[in-house]
Amino acid sequence: MTQFKIYVAGEKNLHYLNDIEKGIEDASKIKGTGIAVRSKEYLTQKIMEGKSVIAVHEDGRWAGFCYIESWGHHKFVANSGLVVNPIFRGQGLAGQIKSEALSLSAKLFPEARLFGLTTSLAVMKINSSLGYHPVTFSELTDDDEFWKGCQSCPYYDILVRTKRSHCLCTAMLKESAAASLEGEKEKKNKAA
């Protein structure tokens, strides 16, 4: 079985930036992902701030990535840019990365509500398994900076035409990161 190390990315991981940037760019071109492209500078900032999670294969190859961002004065947190190296897809790695990103979100922004936008059925399934539920866009942050981030998405014109009320993306929301982790601990304790 393939082994991965999944952890909070830091300066030592900057040499993976080209792979991460290409992974996000390639994923953004696939119909149905709705993933927004981010610049190398933006991704570097997330890594250097300790606001991203990386997966590395035991042989040292980059395997996956996700970053977190807070919005609306830290009332909302999004785990974004979730991407898995195509050669490692289908192994449950995306869910593991997302779970680690949730733990990081709980540590950095314990009271924030977690949300995401996606057109990817795989991401919707992962989010649902982690306790997210579909909501209307009005339940998400009204922070203009967040919505500016959608500009590189191919569906942005829909969002603009509908004054941020509709898109091809599904909006998903869950309770605070800290409450979410407590719920997961309780489930594990009951199962044991």
ROSE-4610 file (N, C-alpha, C; in Angstrom, 1 decimal, always signed):
// ROSE-4610
residu = [M/M/M/T/T/T/Q/Q/Q/F/F/F/K/K/K/I/I/I/Y/Y/Y/V/V/V/A/A/A/G/G/G/E/E/E/K/K/K/N/N/N/L/L/L/H/H/H/Y/Y/Y/L/L/L/N/N/N/D/D/D/I/I/I/E/E/E/K/K/K/G/G/G/I/I/I/E/E/E/D/D/D/A/A/A/S/S/S/K/K/K/I/I/I/K/K/K/G/G/G/T/T/T/G/G/G/I/I/I/A/A/A/V/V/V/R/R/R/S/S/S/K/K/K/E/E/E/Y/Y/Y/L/L/L/T/T/T/Q/Q/Q/K/K/K/I/I/I/M/M/M/E/E/E/G/G/G/K/K/K/S/S/S/V/V/V/I/I/I/A/A/A/V/V/V/H/H/H/E/E/E/D/D/D/G/G/G/R/R/R/W/W/W/A/A/A/G/G/G/F/F/F/C/C/C/Y/Y/Y/I/I/I/E/E/E/S/S/S/W/W/W/G/G/G/H/H/H/H/H/H/K/K/K/F/F/F/V/V/V/A/A/A/N/N/N/S/S/S/G/G/G/L/L/L/V/V/V/V/V/V/N/N/N/P/P/P/I/I/I/F/F/F/R/R/R/G/G/G/Q/Q/Q/G/G/G/L/L/L/A/A/A/G/G/G/Q/Q/Q/I/I/I/K/K/K/S/S/S/E/E/E/A/A/A/L/L/L/S/S/S/L/L/L/S/S/S/A/A/A/K/K/K/L/L/L/F/F/F/P/P/P/E/E/E/A/A/A/R/R/R/L/L/L/F/F/F/G/G/G/L/L/L/T/T/T/T/T/T/S/S/S/L/L/L/A/A/A/V/V/V/M/M/M/K/K/K/I/I/I/N/N/N/S/S/S/S/S/S/L/L/L/G/G/G/Y/Y/Y/H/H/H/P/P/P/V/V/V/T/T/T/F/F/F/S/S/S/E/E/E/L/L/L/T/T/T/D/D/D/D/D/D/D/D/D/E/E/E/F/F/F/W/W/W/K/K/K/G/G/G/C/C/C/Q/Q/Q/S/S/S/C/C/C/P/P/P/Y/Y/Y/Y/Y/Y/D/D/D/I/I/I/L/L/L/V/V/V/R/R/R/T/T/T/K/K/K/R/R/R/S/S/S/H/H/H/C/C/C/L/L/L/C/C/C/T/T/T/A/A/A/M/M/M/L/L/L/K/K/K/E/E/E/S/S/S/A/A/A/A/A/A/A/A/A/S/S/S/L/L/L/E/E/E/G/G/G/E/E/E/K/K/K/E/E/E/K/K/K/K/K/K/N/N/N/K/K/K/A/A/A/A/A/A]
num = [1/1/1/2/2/2/3/3/3/4/4/4/5/5/5/6/6/6/7/7/7/8/8/8/9/9/9/10/10/10/11/11/11/12/12/12/13/13/13/14/14/14/15/15/15/16/16/16/17/17/17/18/18/18/19/19/19/20/20/20/21/21/21/22/22/22/23/23/23/24/24/24/25/25/25/26/26/26/27/27/27/28/28/28/29/29/29/30/30/30/31/31/31/32/32/32/33/33/33/34/34/34/35/35/35/36/36/36/37/37/37/38/38/38/39/39/39/40/40/40/41/41/41/42/42/42/43/43/43/44/44/44/45/45/45/46/46/46/47/47/47/48/48/48/49/49/49/50/50/50/51/51/51/52/52/52/53/53/53/54/54/54/55/55/55/56/56/56/57/57/57/58/58/58/59/59/59/60/60/60/61/61/61/62/62/62/63/63/63/64/64/64/65/65/65/66/66/66/67/67/67/68/68/68/69/69/69/70/70/70/71/71/71/72/72/72/73/73/73/74/74/74/75/75/75/76/76/76/77/77/77/78/78/78/79/79/79/80/80/80/81/81/81/82/82/82/83/83/83/84/84/84/85/85/85/86/86/86/87/87/87/88/88/88/89/89/89/90/90/90/91/91/91/92/92/92/93/93/93/94/94/94/95/95/95/96/96/96/97/97/97/98/98/98/99/99/99/100/100/100/101/101/101/102/102/102/103/103/103/104/104/104/105/105/105/106/106/106/107/107/107/108/108/108/109/109/109/110/110/110/111/111/111/112/112/112/113/113/113/114/114/114/115/115/115/116/116/116/117/117/117/118/118/118/119/119/119/120/120/120/121/121/121/122/122/122/123/123/123/124/124/124/125/125/125/126/126/126/127/127/127/128/128/128/129/129/129/130/130/130/131/131/131/132/132/132/133/133/133/134/134/134/135/135/135/136/136/136/137/137/137/138/138/138/139/139/139/140/140/140/141/141/141/142/142/142/143/143/143/144/144/144/145/145/145/146/146/146/147/147/147/148/148/148/149/149/149/150/150/150/151/151/151/152/152/152/153/153/153/154/154/154/155/155/155/156/156/156/157/157/157/158/158/158/159/159/159/160/160/160/161/161/161/162/162/162/163/163/163/164/164/164/165/165/165/166/166/166/167/167/167/168/168/168/169/169/169/170/170/170/171/171/171/172/172/172/173/173/173/174/174/174/175/175/175/176/176/176/177/177/177/178/178/178/179/179/179/180/180/180/181/181/181/182/182/182/183/183/183/184/184/184/185/185/185/186/186/186/187/187/187/188/188/188/189/189/189/190/190/190/191/191/191/192/192/192]
x = [+0.8/+0.0/+0.9/+0.5/+1.3/+1.1/+2.2/+2.3/+2.5/+1.8/+1.9/+2.1/+2.9/+3.0/+2.1/+1.2/+0.3/+0.5/+0.9/+1.2/+1.1/+1.2/+1.2/+2.4/+2.2/+3.4/+4.2/+5.4/+6.3/+7.4/+8.3/+9.4/+10.1/+10.3/+11.0/+10.2/+8.9/+8.1/+8.0/+8.7/+8.6/+9.1/+9.9/+10.4/+9.3/+8.2/+7.0/+6.1/+6.4/+5.5/+5.1/+6.1/+5.8/+4.8/+4.9/+4.0/+2.6/+2.6/+1.3/+0.6/+1.3/+0.7/+0.2/+1.0/+0.5/-0.7/-0.6/-1.8/-3.1/-3.0/-4.2/-4.6/-3.7/-4.0/-4.6/-4.0/-4.6/-6.0/-6.2/-7.5/-8.5/-8.1/-9.1/-9.6/-8.9/-9.3/-10.2/-10.3/-11.2/-12.6/-13.5/-14.9/-15.5/-16.1/-16.8/-16.0/-14.8/-14.0/-14.3/-14.4/-14.7/-13.6/-12.4/-11.3/-10.7/-10.4/-9.8/-8.3/-7.7/-6.3/-5.7/-4.6/-3.9/-2.5/-1.9/-0.6/+0.4/+1.6/+2.7/+3.0/+2.8/+3.0/+2.0/+0.7/-0.3/-0.1/+0.3/+0.5/+1.7/+2.7/+3.9/+3.5/+2.7/+2.2/+1.5/+0.6/-0.2/+0.8/+1.8/+2.8/+3.6/+4.0/+4.9/+4.1/+2.8/+2.0/+1.5/+1.8/+1.4/-0.1/-0.6/-2.0/-2.3/-1.5/-1.7/-1.3/-1.8/-1.5/-0.9/+0.1/+0.7/+0.8/+0.7/+0.8/+2.0/+2.9/+4.2/+4.2/+4.5/+4.6/+5.9/+6.0/+7.2/+8.4/+8.3/+9.5/+9.9/+9.1/+9.5/+8.7/+7.9/+7.1/+5.9/+5.6/+4.4/+3.2/+2.3/+1.1/-0.2/-0.3/-1.5/-1.3/-2.3/-2.2/-3.6/-3.7/-4.9/-4.5/-5.1/-4.8/-6.1/-5.9/-7.0/-7.0/-8.1/-8.2/-9.4/-9.2/-10.3/-10.9/-12.2/-13.0/-13.9/-14.4/-15.3/-14.9/-13.6/-13.0/-13.0/-12.5/-12.3/-13.6/-14.7/-16.0/-16.2/-15.6/-15.7/-14.3/-14.1/-12.9/-13.2/-12.5/-12.6/-11.3/-11.5/-10.4/-10.4/-9.5/-9.5/-8.3/-8.5/-7.3/-7.0/-7.9/-7.7/-7.4/-6.1/-5.7/-4.8/-5.0/-4.2/-3.5/-2.2/-1.4/-2.2/-2.4/-3.2/-2.8/-1.5/-1.0/-1.4/-1.8/-2.2/-3.7/-4.5/-5.9/-6.6/-7.7/-8.5/-8.0/-7.2/-6.7/-7.2/-8.1/-8.7/-7.8/-6.8/-5.9/-6.5/-7.5/-8.1/-8.8/-9.5/-10.2/-9.3/-8.1/-7.1/-6.5/-6.3/-5.8/-6.8/-8.1/-9.1/-9.3/-9.2/-9.3/-8.2/-7.0/-5.8/-6.0/-6.6/-6.9/-8.0/-8.9/-9.9/-9.3/-8.3/-7.6/-6.8/-6.2/-5.4/-6.4/-7.5/-8.5/-9.0/-9.2/-9.6/-8.6/-7.3/-6.2/-6.1/-6.2/-6.0/-7.2/-8.4/-9.6/-10.7/-10.6/-11.5/-13.0/-13.4/-14.8/-15.4/-14.6/-15.0/-15.9/-16.9/-17.7/-16.9/-17.0/-16.3/-17.2/-16.7/-17.5/-16.7/-17.4/-16.7/-17.7/-17.1/-17.9/-17.2/-18.0/-17.4/-18.5/-18.0/-18.8/-18.4/-17.4/-16.9/-17.7/-18.2/-19.0/-18.1/-16.8/-15.9/-15.7/-15.6/-15.4/-16.7/-17.8/-19.1/-19.2/-18.8/-18.9/-17.9/-16.7/-15.8/-16.3/-16.8/-17.4/-18.6/-19.4/-20.6/-20.1/-19.1/-18.6/-18.0/-17.6/-17.0/-18.0/-19.2/-20.3/-20.7/-20.3/-20.8/-22.2/-23.0/-24.3/-24.5/-25.3/-25.5/-26.3/-26.0/-26.7/-26.8/-27.6/-27.7/-26.5/-26.2/-25.0/-25.2/-26.4/-26.6/-26.1/-25.9/-25.4/-23.9/-23.2/-21.8/-21.3/-20.0/-19.5/-19.9/-20.0/-20.3/-19.0/-17.9/-16.6/-16.2/-16.2/-15.9/-14.6/-13.6/-12.3/-12.5/-13.3/-13.5/-14.1/-15.1/-15.8/-14.8/-13.9/-12.9/-12.1/-11.9/-11.1/-11.8/-13.0/-13.8/-13.5/-12.9/-12.7/-12.0/-11.1/-10.3/-11.1/-12.3/-13.1/-13.8/-14.0/-14.7/-16.2/-16.7/-18.2/-18.4/-17.4/-17.5/-18.6/-18.8/-19.8/-21.2/-21.5/-22.8/-23.0/-21.9/-22.0/-22.2/-21.6/-21.8/-23.2/-23.7/-25.0/-26.1/-25.9/-26.9/-26.7/-25.8/-25.5/-25.1/-24.3/-23.8/-24.8/-25.9/-27.0/-27.0/-26.4/-26.4/-25.1/-24.7/-23.6/-23.7/-22.8/-22.8/-22.2/-21.5/-20.9/-22.0/-21.8/-22.7/-22.0/-22.7/-22.2/-22.4/-21.4/-21.5/-20.9/-21.6/-21.2/-21.3/-20.5/-20.5/-20.3/-20.5/-20.3/-18.8/-18.5/-17.2/-16.2/-15.0/-13.9/-13.7/-13.7/-13.5/-14.6/-15.8/-17.0/-17.0/-16.5/-16.4/-15.4/-14.3/-13.3/-13.8/-14.5/-15.1/-16.1/-16.9/-17.8/-17.1/-16.0/-15.2/-14.6/-14.1/-13.6/-14.6/-15.8/-16.9/-17.3/-17.4/-17.7/-16.6/-15.4/-14.3/-14.4/-14.7/-14.8/-15.9/-17.1/-18.2/-17.9/-17.2/-16.9/-15.9/-15.1/-14.0/-14.5]
y = [-1.2/+0.0/+1.2/+2.2/+3.5/+4.3/+4.8/+5.6/+7.1/+7.9/+9.4/+10.0/+11.1/+11.9/+13.2/+13.5/+14.6/+15.5/+16.8/+17.7/+19.1/+20.0/+21.5/+21.8/+22.4/+22.8/+23.9/+24.0/+25.1/+25.3/+26.2/+26.6/+25.5/+24.4/+23.2/+22.6/+23.0/+22.4/+23.3/+24.5/+25.4/+24.9/+23.9/+23.3/+22.5/+22.3/+21.7/+22.7/+24.0/+25.0/+24.8/+24.5/+24.3/+23.2/+22.1/+20.9/+21.3/+22.1/+22.5/+23.4/+24.4/+25.4/+24.7/+23.8/+23.1/+22.2/+21.6/+20.7/+21.5/+22.6/+23.5/+24.0/+24.4/+25.0/+23.9/+22.7/+21.6/+21.2/+21.1/+20.8/+21.8/+23.1/+24.2/+24.0/+23.4/+23.2/+22.0/+21.2/+20.0/+20.4/+20.1/+20.5/+19.9/+20.7/+20.2/+20.4/+20.9/+21.1/+22.4/+23.5/+24.8/+25.3/+24.7/+25.2/+26.5/+27.4/+28.7/+28.6/+29.2/+29.3/+30.3/+30.0/+30.9/+31.1/+32.3/+32.6/+31.9/+31.7/+31.1/+32.0/+33.3/+34.2/+33.9/+33.7/+33.5/+32.1/+31.1/+29.8/+29.8/+30.6/+30.7/+31.4/+32.4/+33.1/+32.1/+31.3/+30.3/+29.3/+28.8/+27.9/+28.6/+29.8/+30.5/+30.9/+31.1/+31.5/+30.2/+29.1/+27.8/+27.6/+28.0/+27.9/+26.9/+25.9/+24.9/+23.5/+22.5/+21.2/+20.5/+19.7/+19.0/+17.5/+16.8/+15.3/+15.0/+14.2/+13.8/+12.3/+11.7/+10.2/+9.8/+8.6/+8.2/+8.3/+8.3/+8.4/+9.9/+10.8/+12.2/+13.0/+12.3/+13.0/+13.7/+14.9/+15.7/+14.9/+14.8/+14.0/+14.8/+15.9/+16.7/+17.9/+18.8/+20.1/+20.6/+21.5/+22.2/+23.4/+24.6/+25.7/+26.2/+27.0/+27.5/+29.1/+29.6/+31.1/+31.5/+32.6/+33.0/+34.3/+34.5/+35.6/+36.2/+37.4/+38.0/+38.1/+38.6/+38.8/+37.5/+36.4/+35.1/+34.4/+34.8/+34.2/+32.9/+32.9/+31.9/+31.4/+30.1/+29.6/+28.6/+28.8/+27.9/+27.0/+25.7/+24.9/+24.8/+25.4/+25.6/+25.0/+24.9/+24.5/+23.0/+22.2/+20.8/+20.1/+19.6/+19.0/+17.8/+16.7/+15.5/+15.2/+14.9/+14.5/+13.4/+13.5/+12.5/+11.1/+10.8/+9.5/+8.8/+9.7/+9.2/+9.3/+9.6/+9.7/+8.3/+8.3/+7.1/+6.3/+6.9/+6.2/+6.8/+7.7/+8.3/+9.4/+9.9/+10.9/+12.2/+12.6/+13.9/+14.0/+13.0/+13.0/+13.2/+12.5/+12.6/+14.0/+14.6/+16.0/+16.9/+16.8/+17.6/+17.5/+16.3/+16.1/+16.8/+16.8/+17.5/+19.0/+19.4/+20.9/+21.3/+20.5/+20.8/+20.9/+20.0/+20.1/+21.4/+21.8/+23.0/+24.2/+24.2/+25.2/+25.3/+24.2/+24.2/+24.9/+24.6/+25.2/+26.7/+27.1/+28.5/+29.4/+28.8/+29.6/+28.8/+28.5/+27.5/+27.9/+29.1/+29.5/+29.8/+29.7/+30.0/+28.9/+29.2/+28.2/+27.9/+26.6/+26.1/+26.1/+26.5/+26.5/+26.2/+25.8/+25.6/+25.8/+26.0/+26.0/+25.0/+24.2/+23.2/+22.7/+22.3/+21.6/+20.2/+19.8/+18.4/+17.5/+16.4/+15.4/+14.8/+14.5/+13.9/+14.8/+16.1/+17.0/+17.1/+17.1/+17.1/+15.9/+14.7/+13.5/+13.6/+14.1/+14.2/+15.2/+16.4/+17.3/+16.8/+16.1/+15.5/+14.5/+13.7/+12.7/+13.4/+14.6/+15.4/+16.4/+16.2/+17.0/+18.3/+18.6/+19.7/+19.4/+20.5/+20.3/+21.4/+21.2/+22.2/+23.4/+24.6/+25.8/+26.8/+27.8/+28.9/+29.8/+30.5/+31.4/+32.5/+32.8/+33.9/+33.5/+32.2/+31.8/+31.8/+32.2/+32.2/+33.6/+33.8/+35.1/+36.2/+37.4/+38.5/+39.3/+38.7/+39.4/+39.4/+40.7/+40.9/+40.2/+40.2/+39.6/+38.1/+37.4/+36.0/+35.9/+36.7/+36.6/+37.0/+37.9/+38.2/+37.0/+36.1/+34.9/+34.0/+34.2/+33.4/+33.9/+35.0/+35.6/+34.7/+33.8/+33.0/+31.7/+31.5/+30.3/+30.5/+29.4/+29.6/+29.9/+29.8/+30.0/+31.4/+32.2/+33.5/+34.4/+34.3/+35.1/+34.8/+33.6/+33.2/+33.8/+33.8/+34.4/+35.9/+36.6/+38.0/+38.3/+37.6/+37.8/+37.6/+36.7/+36.5/+37.2/+38.2/+39.0/+38.1/+37.1/+36.1/+35.3/+35.0/+34.2/+32.8/+32.6/+31.3/+31.1/+29.9/+29.5/+28.0/+27.5/+26.1/+25.3/+26.1/+25.5/+25.2/+24.2/+24.0/+24.6/+25.4/+25.9/+24.9/+24.7/+23.7/+24.4/+24.1/+24.8/+23.7/+24.0/+23.1/+24.0/+23.4/+24.1/+24.6/+25.2/+25.6/+24.5/+24.8/+23.8/+23.1/+23.8/+23.2/+22.3/+22.7/+21.9/+20.6/+20.8/+19.6/+18.6/+19.0/+18.1/+17.4/+18.1/+17.5/+16.4/+16.6/+15.7/+14.4/+14.6/+13.5/+12.7/+13.3/+12.6/+11.8/+12.3/+11.6/+10.4/+10.5/+9.4/+8.3/+8.6/+7.6/+7.0/+7.7/+7.2/+6.2/+6.5/+5.6/+4.3/+4.5/+3.3/+2.4/+2.9/+2.1/+1.2]
z = [+0.0/+0.0/+0.0/-0.8/-0.9/+0.4/+0.8/+2.1/+1.8/+2.4/+2.3/+3.6/+3.6/+4.8/+4.5/+5.4/+5.2/+6.4/+6.2/+7.3/+6.8/+7.8/+7.5/+6.7/+5.6/+4.7/+5.3/+5.0/+5.4/+4.4/+4.8/+3.9/+3.2/+3.9/+3.3/+2.1/+2.0/+0.9/-0.3/-0.3/-1.4/-2.7/-2.7/-3.9/-4.7/-4.0/-4.7/-5.4/-5.3/-5.8/-7.3/-8.1/-9.5/-9.7/-9.0/-9.1/-8.6/-7.5/-6.9/-7.8/-8.3/-9.2/-10.5/-11.1/-12.3/-12.0/-10.8/-10.4/-10.3/-9.7/-9.6/-10.9/-11.7/-13.1/-13.9/-13.9/-14.7/-14.3/-12.9/-12.4/-12.8/-12.9/-13.2/-14.6/-15.5/-16.9/-17.1/-16.1/-16.2/-15.9/-16.8/-16.7/-15.4/-14.6/-13.4/-12.1/-12.2/-11.0/-10.3/-11.1/-10.6/-9.7/-9.8/-8.9/-9.5/-8.6/-9.1/-9.1/-10.1/-10.2/-9.2/-8.6/-7.7/-8.2/-8.0/-8.4/-7.5/-8.0/-7.2/-6.0/-6.1/-4.9/-3.8/-4.3/-3.3/-2.6/-3.4/-2.8/-1.9/-2.2/-1.4/+0.0/-0.1/+1.1/+2.0/+1.4/+2.2/+2.9/+2.2/+2.7/+3.9/+3.6/+4.6/+5.9/+5.7/+6.9/+7.7/+7.2/+7.9/+7.7/+6.5/+6.2/+5.0/+4.9/+3.9/+4.4/+3.7/+4.0/+2.7/+2.9/+1.8/+2.0/+0.9/+1.0/+0.2/+0.7/+0.0/+0.1/-1.1/-1.2/-0.4/+0.0/+0.8/+0.0/-1.4/-2.2/-2.5/-1.9/-2.0/-3.1/-3.8/-4.9/-4.2/-4.8/-4.4/-4.7/-3.7/-3.9/-3.8/-3.0/-2.9/-2.1/-2.1/-1.5/-1.2/-0.2/+0.1/+1.0/+0.8/+1.6/+2.3/+3.4/+4.1/+4.1/+4.1/+4.1/+5.0/+5.7/+6.5/+5.9/+6.2/+5.6/+6.6/+6.4/+7.2/+8.7/+8.8/+10.2/+10.9/+10.2/+10.8/+11.2/+10.7/+11.0/+10.1/+8.9/+8.0/+7.5/+7.3/+6.8/+5.6/+4.6/+3.4/+3.3/+3.0/+2.7/+1.2/+0.5/-0.9/-1.7/-3.0/-3.8/-3.6/-3.1/-2.9/-4.2/-4.3/-5.5/-5.2/-6.0/-5.8/-7.1/-7.0/-8.2/-8.9/-10.2/-10.9/-10.7/-10.5/-10.4/-9.0/-8.1/-6.8/-6.5/-7.5/-7.3/-7.2/-6.5/-6.3/-5.1/-4.3/-3.1/-1.8/-1.9/-0.7/-0.1/-0.9/-0.4/-0.3/-1.1/-1.0/+0.3/+0.7/+2.0/+3.2/+3.1/+4.2/+4.2/+3.1/+3.0/+3.6/+3.2/+3.7/+5.2/+5.7/+7.1/+7.9/+7.3/+8.0/+7.9/+6.8/+6.6/+7.6/+7.9/+9.0/+10.3/+10.6/+11.9/+12.0/+10.9/+10.9/+11.1/+10.4/+10.5/+12.0/+12.7/+14.1/+15.0/+14.6/+15.4/+15.2/+14.0/+13.7/+13.9/+13.6/+13.6/+14.2/+15.5/+16.2/+16.2/+16.1/+16.1/+14.7/+13.7/+12.4/+11.8/+11.0/+10.3/+9.0/+8.7/+7.5/+6.3/+5.2/+4.0/+2.7/+1.7/+0.4/-0.7/-1.9/-3.1/-4.1/-4.7/-5.6/-6.6/-7.8/-8.7/-8.8/-8.1/-8.1/-7.3/-7.9/-7.1/-6.1/-6.4/-5.5/-4.2/-4.4/-3.3/-2.5/-3.2/-2.4/-1.5/-2.0/-1.3/-0.1/-0.3/+0.8/+1.9/+1.4/+2.3/+3.1/+2.4/+3.1/+4.2/+3.9/+4.9/+6.1/+5.9/+7.0/+7.7/+7.3/+8.0/+7.4/+6.2/+5.4/+4.9/+4.7/+4.1/+3.1/+2.0/+1.0/+1.6/+1.2/+1.7/+0.5/+0.7/-0.3/-0.2/-1.2/-1.2/-0.2/+0.2/+1.2/+2.6/+2.8/+4.1/+4.2/+3.1/+3.1/+3.4/+3.5/+3.8/+2.8/+3.2/+2.3/+2.0/+2.4/+2.2/+0.7/+0.2/-1.2/-1.7/-0.8/-1.1/-1.5/-0.7/-1.1/-2.5/-2.8/-4.1/-5.2/-5.0/-6.0/-6.4/-5.4/-5.7/-6.7/-7.0/-7.9/-9.4/-9.5/-10.9/-11.8/-11.4/-12.3/-12.6/-12.0/-12.3/-13.6/-14.4/-15.7/-15.5/-14.3/-14.1/-13.4/-13.3/-12.7/-13.3/-14.6/-15.2/-14.7/-14.4/-13.8/-12.4/-11.6/-10.3/-10.4/-11.3/-11.5/-12.0/-13.0/-13.5/-12.5/-11.6/-10.6/-9.2/-9.3/-8.1/-6.9/-7.1/-6.1/-5.5/-6.2/-5.6/-6.2/-7.4/-8.0/-8.8/-9.0/-9.8/-10.1/-10.8/-11.0/-9.8/-9.0/-7.8/-6.7/-5.9/-4.8/-3.5/-2.8/-1.5/-0.4/+0.4/+1.5/+2.8/+3.9/+5.2/+6.3/+7.3/+8.5/+9.7/+10.9/+12.2/+12.3/+13.4/+13.6/+13.6/+13.2/+13.1/+14.5/+15.6/+16.9/+17.2/+17.0/+17.3/+16.4/+15.2/+14.3/+14.8/+15.3/+15.8/+17.1/+17.9/+19.1/+18.7/+17.7/+17.2/+16.7/+16.0/+15.4/+16.6/+17.6/+18.8/+19.5/+19.6/+20.2/+19.4/+18.1/+17.3/+17.4/+17.5/+17.6/+19.0/+20.0/+21.3/+21.5/+20.8/+20.8/+20.1/+19.0/+18.1/+18.8/+19.7/+20.4/+21.5]
